Amino acid sequence: MLDKVKELIGEVDAFQSSNVEEIEAFRIKFLGKKGILTDLFAEFKNVAEDERKEFGLYINTLKNAAQEKVTFLKEVIENAKGFKTKYGDLTRPAEPIELGNRHPISLVKNQIVDIFSRIGFTVSEGPEMEDDWHNFTGLNLPEHHPARDMQDTFFLQKNPDMLLRTHTSSVQMRYMESHQPPIRTVSPGRVFRNEDISARSHCIFHQVEGLYIDTDVSFADLKQTLLYFTKEMFGKSKIRLRPSYFPFTEPSAEVDIYWGLETEVDYKITKGTGWLEIMGCGMVDPNVLKNVNIDPTKYSGFAFGMGIERIAMLLYQIPDIRMFYENDVRFLEQFKSVR
Ligand code: DAH
């Protein structure tokens, strides 16, 4: 007899169902008026006296187990109903949520802008489709000037006076037309050149232009500003300004930073010299100031321009400029931890 009850307890424990009718049938079978438990309680008087206590314990266990099982299974059904209507099925595994990240060009651009904004530079932008005046002539690069060949240009077919800007120096012109000194501004943006695409150069890339105009601005101010920038950006505190030529600045210089020669990569990227060229700069040519009606006898200033891709390639050791534009997620995902 006792064994039979134990067997029934096992049956109750093993019972599983999500079907309302099945659960009801189970309830009637065990707990109904003519159910197993009623029979067992009726059997009680036939059990030998010394076994009654144990028998009583077991049928109570069976009764509780059957009741709990019915309540539990009904609850599961009720809960599932609630979840489905309100939140969908909450028992399903969660979808993995992919976090996005910024493009390395944006990361570096933001960093450059942030460094200059800490010393009072504003951010300005100009159009990518530009006219000849703002991109060339106004910047002291008249038609037929040989320096125009330094930048192969995409002209618009319908209007040859219009072009895709070859540098962000065009934004200097626009900014000075609409603002009076003192001027401190950086202008990030996309530029275009009709060049063959290779690992080192692309026909579309990005620059940041800087402009500072005020009374008594000197070349020393330029050098100190750039030194501050290279310290913040690269953590390098040695720079040199090499004489160079740009039509819109006089004197002009190319800025090199001392990168060091600690690793094999350092040797490779600096061609064994330890020095790296990172931008062009100079004192704004008085002709340029005249072109925007700023009096060059009263004001002077400096300007500089740098390529964002080049800096990103240095910082993250990216070997091929084309990687920036392919949008291969395996490349882009590497910048997830960078802010
Ligand atoms: N516009 C130049 C280029 O694209 C970079 C540059 C050089 C900008 C000197 C400047 C500057 O403002 O002063 O190569």
Boltz pocket constraint, residues with backbone or C-beta under 6 A from the ligand:
constraints:
  - pocket:
      binder: B
      contacts: [[A, 166], [A, 167], [A, 168], [A, 169], [A, 209], [A, 210], [A, 246], [A, 248], [A, 249], [A, 253], [A, 279], [A, 280], [A, 281], [A, 282], [A, 303], [A, 304], [A, 305], [A, 306]]
      max_distance: 6.0
